[in-house]
Amino acid sequence: MSITCLFSTPIIAQDIAVLKYQGGGDWYSNPTSLPNLISFCNANIGTAIHSKPEVVEAGSTDIFQYPFLHMTGHGNVFFSDDDAKNLRHYLISGGFLHIDDNYGMEPFITKELKKVFPNQEFVELPASHPIFNTYYKFPKGLPKIHEHDGKRPQAFGLFHDSRLVVLFTYESDLGNGWENPEVHNDPESVREKALKMGANIIKYVFEN
């Protein structure tokens, strides 16, 4: 994937980074999740992603080095005007943001993304969307990994020029399923389901 950066020359990369945001929310949640997902992808779907994801701040031009940003947490999220402007430039220039709600982010992220795309609303992705079938098959759509309050898992998207630029996975908790087995004591079948869905997201982004 080539990202047309507004601040430097275009960069071709297949790497991912964790998005650090303001507001006091725990952007650093699930520290073993992305390294495990990267290892799974490199072993199973032919990627060659650096094993250690970097950390980039929402307002930094460093985000333009990565075609894929991952964001998670439980609580408050805040984007300054500069953060929002930078994220918007990044996303409309070819970047992608995956937000995995670790339970508690939804009211904050919905509000803050209005600063990035003021005229857009999240759209729920149907189970027929290619992201659920790009490598592994999820005929029912986003899988449920951790049960908290009985709500069904949902995948929401924001689009720019018909391209999916933000994916918000809600009531699923994929990142917990990606973590080391001893962290949540999930059955291997649950971890595998989470990793396969994560691999689908990565493959979809890198190929679109």
LUMTIDREN-273731 format. One record per residue (C-alpha): residue number from 1; residue in three letters; x, y, z. Coordinates in steps of 0.25 Angstrom, whole numbers. Layout:
<pts>
  seq  type   east  north     up
  NUM   ALA      X      Y      Z
...
</pts>
This chain:
<pts>
  seq  type   east  north     up
    1   MET      0      0      0
    2   SER      5     14     -4
    3   ILE      1     25      5
    4   THR      2     39     -1
    5   CYS      7     47     10
    6   LEU      4     62     10
    7   PHE     17     65     19
    8   SER     27     56     12
    9   THR     30     47      1
   10   PRO     20     35     -1
   11   ILE     24     23      7
   12   ILE     22      8      3
   13   ALA     21      0     16
   14   GLN     15    -12     22
   15   ASP     16     -9     36
   16   ILE      6     -5     47
   17   ALA      6      4     59
   18   VAL     -1      7     72
   19   LEU     -8     20     72
   20   LYS     -6     28     85
   21   TYR    -17     38     88
   22   GLN    -20     49     99
   23   GLY    -31     49    109
   24   GLY    -26     39    120
   25   GLY    -31     26    113
   26   ASP    -22     14    114
   27   TRP    -17     14     99
   28   TYR     -6      4    104
   29   SER    -16     -7    107
   30   ASN    -13    -21    103
   31   PRO      2    -20    101
   32   THR      4    -34     96
   33   SER     -8    -34     86
   34   LEU     -2    -27     74
   35   PRO     12    -35     74
   36   ASN      4    -48     75
   37   LEU     -5    -43     63
   38   ILE      7    -39     55
   39   SER     13    -53     58
   40   PHE      1    -60     54
   41   CYS     -1    -52     41
   42   ASN     14    -54     37
   43   ALA     13    -69     39
   44   ASN     -1    -71     32
   45   ILE     -5    -60     22
   46   GLY      9    -57     16
   47   THR     11    -43     22
   48   ALA     25    -38     26
   49   ILE     22    -28     37
   50   HIS     32    -24     47
   51   SER     30    -32     60
   52   LYS     30    -20     69
   53   PRO     19     -9     66
   54   GLU     23      5     68
   55   VAL     15     15     76
   56   VAL     11     28     69
   57   GLU      3     40     74
   58   ALA     -9     45     67
   59   GLY     -4     58     64
   60   SER     10     54     59
   61   THR     14     53     44
   62   ASP     20     39     48
   63   ILE      6     33     46
   64   PHE      9     34     31
   65   GLN     19     24     32
   66   TYR      9     13     34
   67   PRO     -3      8     26
   68   PHE     -9      2     38
   69   LEU    -12      9     51
   70   HIS    -18      1     63
   71   MET    -25      8     75
   72   THR    -31      2     87
   73   GLY    -34      5    102
   74   HIS    -45      5    112
   75   GLY    -48     20    114
   76   ASN    -47     34    110
   77   VAL    -41     38     97
   78   PHE    -38     53     93
   79   PHE    -34     58     79
   80   SER    -29     73     79
   81   ASP    -32     80     66
   82   ASP    -18     78     61
   83   ASP    -19     63     64
   84   ALA    -32     62     56
   85   LYS    -27     70     45
   86   ASN    -15     61     44
   87   LEU    -23     48     45
   88   ARG    -32     53     34
   89   HIS    -21     56     25
   90   TYR    -15     42     28
   91   LEU    -28     35     25
   92   ILE    -32     42     12
   93   SER    -17     40      7
   94   GLY    -18     25      8
   95   GLY    -17     21     23
   96   PHE    -26     12     31
   97   LEU    -30     13     46
   98   HIS    -35      0     54
   99   ILE    -41      4     67
  100   ASP    -44     -8     76
  101   ASP    -53     -5     87
  102   ASN    -47    -11    100
  103   TYR    -61     -8    106
  104   GLY    -63      7    110
  105   MET    -58     15     98
  106   GLU    -71     16     89
  107   PRO    -77     29     95
  108   PHE    -63     36     94
  109   ILE    -59     31     80
  110   THR    -72     34     74
  111   LYS    -71     48     79
  112   GLU    -56     50     75
  113   LEU    -57     44     61
  114   LYS    -67     55     58
  115   LYS    -55     65     59
  116   VAL    -49     56     48
  117   PHE    -61     54     39
  118   PRO    -71     64     43
  119   ASN    -82     60     33
  120   GLN    -81     45     34
  121   GLU    -87     34     43
  122   PHE    -82     20     46
  123   VAL    -89     10     37
  124   GLU    -90     -4     42
  125   LEU    -83    -14     32
  126   PRO    -92    -26     28
  127   ALA    -87    -40     29
  128   SER    -85    -40     14
  129   HIS    -74    -29     15
  130   PRO    -61    -35      9
  131   ILE    -54    -32     22
  132   PHE    -61    -44     28
  133   ASN    -56    -53     16
  134   THR    -43    -48     11
  135   TYR    -35    -60     16
  136   TYR    -43    -67     27
  137   LYS    -58    -68     26
  138   PHE    -67    -62     36
  139   PRO    -81    -64     30
  140   LYS    -88    -57     42
  141   GLY    -78    -45     42
  142   LEU    -70    -40     54
  143   PRO    -68    -51     65
  144   LYS    -71    -50     80
  145   ILE    -58    -52     87
  146   HIS    -61    -47    102
  147   GLU    -75    -46    108
  148   HIS    -77    -34    117
  149   ASP    -92    -30    116
  150   GLY    -99    -39    106
  151   LYS    -99    -29     94
  152   ARG    -96    -35     80
  153   PRO    -82    -31     74
  154   GLN    -83    -21     63
  155   ALA    -73    -15     53
  156   PHE    -75     -1     49
  157   GLY    -68      7     37
  158   LEU    -65     21     33
  159   PHE    -63     22     18
  160   HIS    -56     33      9
  161   ASP    -59     32     -6
  162   SER    -65     18     -4
  163   ARG    -52     13      3
  164   LEU    -53      8     17
  165   VAL    -43     17     25
  166   VAL    -48     14     40
  167   LEU    -52      1     45
  168   PHE    -58      1     59
  169   THR    -60    -13     65
  170   TYR    -70    -12     77
  171   GLU    -75    -22     87
  172   SER    -65    -33     82
  173   ASP    -51    -30     89
  174   LEU    -42    -35     78
  175   GLY    -30    -30     85
  176   ASN    -32    -38     98
  177   GLY    -33    -50     89
  178   TRP    -20    -47     83
  179   GLU    -12    -46     96
  180   ASN     -4    -57    102
  181   PRO    -12    -69    106
  182   GLU     -9    -67    121
  183   VAL    -14    -53    121
  184   HIS    -29    -56    120
  185   ASN    -28    -72    120
  186   ASP    -37    -72    107
  187   PRO    -38    -86    101
  188   GLU    -29    -88     89
  189   SER    -42    -88     80
  190   VAL    -46    -74     84
  191   ARG    -31    -68     82
  192   GLU    -31    -75     68
  193   LYS    -44    -68     65
  194   ALA    -39    -55     69
  195   LEU    -26    -56     62
  196   LYS    -32    -60     49
  197   MET    -42    -48     49
  198   GLY    -30    -39     52
  199   ALA    -22    -46     40
  200   ASN    -34    -43     31
  201   ILE    -34    -28     35
  202   ILE    -19    -27     33
  203   LYS    -20    -34     19
  204   TYR    -32    -26     15
  205   VAL    -25    -13     18
  206   PHE    -12    -17     11
  207   GLU    -19    -21     -1
  208   ASN    -29    -10     -3
</pts>
